[in-house]
Amino acid sequence: MRKLFMILISFIFPVISVLPVSASNQINLDAAISQTAVYILSRVQHPEVGTVGGEWAIIALARSNHPVPDAYFQRYFRAVERHVQEQNGVLHNRRLTEYSRVVLAMTAAGFDPRDVAGVDLTLPLGDFERVIWQGINGSIFALLALDSLEYAVPINANAQTQATRELYVAEILRRQTFDGGWNMTAGINGNVGRNEIGDSDITGMVLQALAKYQDNPQVAGAIDRALTFLSRIQDNYGGFSSNHSNDVSSVESVAQVIVALVELGIAVDDPRFVKNGNTLVDNLLSFGNPNGSFRHTNDSELSSLMAAEQALYALVAVRRAAEGKNSLYRMSDRIERGIR
């Protein structure tokens, strides 16, 4: 794995030790979150349906303590409503993560995704075969979306196989690679091959989805193997590289692992995830810029909106844990908003 010299920016974002968090470090974490939230609000003034400039920005902002006017979230609701109407109620014919992502954002923002322009956006998540067609991320985000507010799995009369939470969990478990991780395609057409290699991003996302099911012994065993895998592949700077980033550590990769640990109730400065004195949060903040933006990798001088959005919701997850609040994806404490 290629080793990068991580740019030290402690003069911008002072080093943070999380869980427990001292009063001074809490101030530093708050400052980093505020600065990045301001940056995202300046870049995403009119949030739309989309993976960048849309749902992840909404989730990060809605789950933070940063002051965001209700009108901002209402603009997002109207954008989703328009999109649903323009698409005749079909967000996508094949990629059902489109529905899961919008359900998560709508829930975080305080709206009911089961009634958007008369359409129940959770309904497709009741079709097991259609959800898993996309790959393991279909099952991951279906669980995250449904569990965000304990939504009932909708009865889908058109489904070849009616989905259940148990089916989604079993589908995820059967696709764990022999090294303890998960990747996007392992087991998609049958058994997992012994030469399949786990991916840090996908493994982190899987752990986020499985966190709620840790009382299941099979799930607990799979989680333990995955944590061992992630600790083993973590680099000396506290970061991770995805199979999709050419073995270069990225902010998105460490963000997914941070959120995974927080959802599992594990401290982000757990000794298994501190390398050469570098914590996950130290690594995350090393990608930051003075204006609150983030770089995708540290060998790039370019700011990335996607990187900033993922960095923000990871930092928000850390702060919520430090404050004893519901985790990022457990949204029973969301602020409900009316539509004007």
C-alpha positions in Angstrom: 0.0 0.0 0.0 1.4 3.4 -0.9 2.2 5.5 2.1 1.4 9.2 2.0 2.9 11.9 4.1 -0.1 13.3 5.9 -0.1 17.1 5.9 -0.3 18.4 9.5 -2.9 21.0 9.9 -3.2 21.2 13.7 -3.1 25.0 13.4 -6.4 24.7 11.5 -8.1 21.8 13.2 -6.4 21.0 16.5 -5.8 17.3 17.3 -8.9 15.8 18.8 -9.2 12.8 21.3 -12.7 11.5 21.2 -14.7 9.5 23.7 -14.1 10.8 26.2 -13.8 14.4 25.0 -12.3 17.1 27.1 -14.0 20.5 27.2 -11.2 22.0 25.1 -11.4 19.3 22.5 -15.1 19.5 22.4 -14.7 23.2 21.4 -12.2 22.1 18.7 -14.6 19.5 17.3 -17.5 22.0 17.4 -15.3 24.5 15.4 -14.4 22.0 12.8 -18.1 21.0 12.3 -19.2 24.6 12.2 -16.6 25.6 9.6 -17.4 22.6 7.4 -21.2 23.2 7.7 -20.8 26.8 6.7 -18.8 25.7 3.6 -21.4 23.1 2.6 -24.2 25.6 3.0 -22.3 28.0 0.8 -21.9 25.4 -1.9 -25.3 23.7 -1.6 -27.8 26.5 -1.4 -30.5 24.6 -3.2 -30.2 20.9 -2.3 -31.5 18.5 -4.9 -31.9 14.7 -5.1 -28.4 13.4 -5.7 -25.4 11.8 -4.1 -23.5 15.1 -4.0 -25.2 18.4 -3.2 -28.3 16.4 -2.0 -29.0 13.8 0.6 -25.7 13.5 2.3 -25.5 17.2 2.8 -29.0 17.2 4.3 -28.2 14.3 6.6 -25.0 15.9 7.8 -26.6 19.3 8.5 -29.8 17.9 10.0 -27.9 15.7 12.4 -25.5 18.5 13.5 -26.2 21.2 16.0 -25.3 23.8 13.4 -28.1 26.4 13.0 -29.8 25.8 9.7 -33.1 27.5 8.9 -36.2 25.3 8.5 -36.6 26.9 5.1 -33.4 25.1 3.9 -34.9 21.7 4.7 -38.2 22.7 3.2 -36.5 23.6 0.0 -35.1 20.1 -0.1 -38.6 18.6 0.5 -40.0 20.6 -2.4 -37.1 19.5 -4.6 -37.8 15.8 -3.7 -41.5 16.4 -4.4 -40.8 17.9 -7.8 -38.4 15.1 -8.6 -41.0 12.4 -7.7 -43.6 14.1 -9.8 -41.3 14.5 -12.8 -40.3 10.8 -12.6 -43.9 9.7 -12.2 -43.1 8.3 -8.7 -40.1 6.2 -9.9 -36.7 7.4 -8.6 -34.9 4.6 -10.4 -35.9 1.4 -12.0 -32.9 -0.6 -10.9 -30.8 1.2 -8.3 -33.0 1.2 -5.3 -30.4 2.8 -3.1 -31.9 6.0 -4.7 -34.9 5.3 -2.5 -32.9 4.4 0.6 -30.8 7.6 0.4 -33.8 9.8 0.0 -35.7 8.0 2.9 -32.7 8.7 5.1 -32.5 12.4 4.2 -36.2 12.9 4.5 -36.2 11.3 7.9 -33.2 13.2 9.1 -34.8 16.5 8.0 -38.0 15.7 9.8 -40.3 14.8 6.9 -42.3 11.6 6.2 -40.9 9.7 3.2 -44.0 7.6 3.1 -46.0 10.5 1.6 -44.2 12.6 -0.9 -46.5 13.8 -3.6 -48.7 10.9 -2.7 -45.9 8.3 -3.1 -44.6 6.0 -0.4 -40.8 6.1 -1.0 -40.2 3.2 1.4 -42.4 0.8 -0.7 -39.7 -0.4 -3.1 -37.6 -1.5 -0.1 -40.2 -4.3 0.4 -39.0 -5.9 -2.9 -36.1 -8.1 -1.9 -34.9 -9.2 -5.3 -35.0 -5.7 -6.7 -33.1 -4.3 -3.8 -30.3 -6.8 -3.9 -29.9 -6.7 -7.7 -27.7 -3.6 -7.3 -25.2 -5.4 -5.0 -24.5 -5.5 -1.3 -25.1 -1.7 -1.0 -28.8 -2.3 -1.8 -29.1 -4.4 1.4 -26.9 -2.1 3.4 -28.9 1.1 2.7 -32.3 -0.6 2.8 -31.6 -1.6 6.4 -30.2 1.8 7.3 -33.2 3.6 5.8 -35.8 1.3 7.4 -34.1 1.3 10.8 -33.5 5.0 10.9 -37.0 5.4 12.4 -38.1 1.8 12.8 -40.2 1.9 9.7 -42.1 -1.3 9.1 -40.9 -3.2 6.0 -43.6 -2.3 3.5 -45.7 -5.1 2.0 -44.9 -4.9 -1.7 -47.6 -6.8 -3.7 -45.4 -6.8 -6.8 -42.4 -8.3 -5.1 -41.1 -11.7 -6.2 -39.8 -12.1 -2.7 -41.3 -10.0 0.1 -38.4 -8.4 1.9 -37.8 -8.7 5.7 -35.0 -7.4 7.8 -33.9 -10.9 8.4 -33.4 -11.5 4.7 -31.3 -8.4 4.3 -29.1 -9.3 7.3 -28.7 -12.8 5.9 -27.8 -11.5 2.5 -25.1 -9.3 4.0 -23.7 -12.1 6.2 -23.4 -14.6 3.3 -21.3 -12.1 1.3 -18.5 -11.6 3.9 -15.1 -12.2 2.4 -12.7 -14.7 3.9 -10.4 -11.9 5.1 -13.3 -10.6 7.3 -14.4 -7.7 5.1 -16.9 -7.0 2.4 -16.7 -5.6 -1.1 -19.3 -4.6 -3.6 -19.4 -7.7 -5.7 -18.3 -10.7 -3.6 -21.0 -13.4 -3.7 -23.2 -11.4 -6.1 -23.7 -14.5 -8.3 -23.3 -17.2 -5.8 -20.6 -18.2 -3.3 -17.8 -15.8 -2.2 -14.5 -16.8 -3.7 -11.4 -17.3 -1.6 -9.5 -14.7 -3.6 -12.0 -12.0 -2.8 -10.6 -9.1 -0.9 -12.5 -6.9 1.5 -12.8 -3.1 0.9 -12.6 -0.6 3.8 -15.5 1.6 2.6 -18.0 -1.2 2.0 -16.9 -2.9 5.2 -17.5 0.3 7.1 -21.0 0.7 5.6 -21.9 -2.9 6.3 -21.0 -2.4 10.0 -23.2 0.6 10.1 -26.1 -1.4 8.9 -25.4 -4.4 11.1 -24.9 -2.4 14.3 -28.5 -2.7 15.3 -28.3 -6.5 15.1 -25.4 -7.2 17.4 -27.4 -9.4 19.7 -27.6 -12.0 16.9 -24.5 -14.3 17.5 -23.9 -14.7 13.8 -23.9 -10.9 13.3 -21.7 -10.4 16.4 -19.1 -12.9 15.0 -19.2 -11.3 11.6 -18.6 -7.8 13.2 -15.7 -9.1 15.2 -14.0 -10.5 12.1 -14.6 -7.2 10.3 -13.1 -5.1 13.0 -10.0 -7.3 13.0 -9.8 -6.9 9.2 -10.2 -3.1 9.4 -7.6 -2.8 12.2 -5.2 -4.9 10.1 -5.5 -2.8 7.0 -5.4 0.6 8.7 -2.3 2.5 7.7 0.3 4.1 9.9 -1.4 7.5 9.6 -4.6 6.2 11.0 -6.4 6.1 7.6 -7.7 3.7 5.0 -7.6 3.3 1.3 -10.5 1.9 -0.7 -10.0 -0.6 -3.6 -11.5 2.2 -5.7 -8.9 4.8 -4.8 -5.8 3.1 -6.2 -4.4 2.3 -2.7 -4.3 6.0 -1.7 -5.9 6.8 1.6 -8.9 9.0 1.3 -11.2 11.0 3.6 -14.3 9.0 2.4 -12.7 5.7 3.5 -11.8 6.9 7.1 -15.2 8.6 7.4 -17.0 5.3 6.8 -15.0 3.5 9.4 -15.6 6.3 11.9 -19.3 6.2 11.4 -19.2 2.4 11.7 -17.4 2.5 15.1 -19.8 5.1 16.4 -22.8 3.1 15.3 -21.3 0.0 17.0 -20.7 2.0 20.2 -16.9 1.7 20.0 -14.7 4.6 20.8 -13.0 6.1 17.8 -9.8 6.2 19.8 -10.1 2.5 20.6 -6.5 1.1 20.7 -7.2 -1.2 17.8 -7.6 1.9 15.6 -4.7 4.1 16.8 -1.6 3.6 14.6 1.7 5.4 15.5 -0.4 7.7 17.8 -2.7 8.7 15.0 -6.5 8.3 15.6 -9.2 8.0 13.0 -10.2 11.6 13.7 -6.6 12.8 13.4 -6.5 11.2 10.0 -9.9 12.6 8.9 -8.9 16.2 9.8 -5.6 15.9 7.9 -7.6 16.2 4.7 -9.1 19.5 5.7 -8.6 23.0 4.2 -8.7 26.4 6.0 -12.1 27.3 4.4 -13.8 24.2 5.9 -13.6 22.2 2.7 -11.9 18.8 2.4 -9.7 17.1 -0.1 -10.5 13.6 -1.4 -6.8 12.5 -0.9 -3.8 14.3 0.5 -2.0 14.2 -2.8 -4.6 16.5 -4.2 -4.9 20.3 -3.8 -8.5 20.2 -5.0 -11.5 20.6 -2.7 -14.2 18.0 -3.1 -17.8 18.6 -2.1 -18.4 14.9 -1.7 -15.4 14.7 0.7 -16.7 17.6 2.7 -20.1 16.1 3.0 -18.8 12.8 4.2 -16.3 14.4 6.5 -19.0 16.5 8.1 -21.4 13.6 8.9 -18.5 11.6 10.3 -17.5 14.5 12.6 -21.1 14.9 13.5 -21.3 11.2 14.4 -18.3 11.6 16.7 -19.8 14.6 18.5 -23.2 13.0 18.9 -21.5 10.0 20.6 -19.4 12.3 22.8 -22.6 14.1 23.9 -24.5 10.8 24.5 -27.0 11.5 21.7 -28.6 9.1 19.3 -26.2 8.0 16.6 -26.1 9.4 13.2 -28.5 6.9 11.8 -30.9 6.4 14.7 -33.2 9.3 14.1 -36.0 9.0 16.7 -34.7 12.3 18.1 -35.0 14.2 14.8 -36.7 17.6 14.7 -40.0 17.3 12.9 -40.7 20.1 10.4 -43.9 21.2 8.8 -44.2 22.0 5.1 -45.0 25.6 4.1 
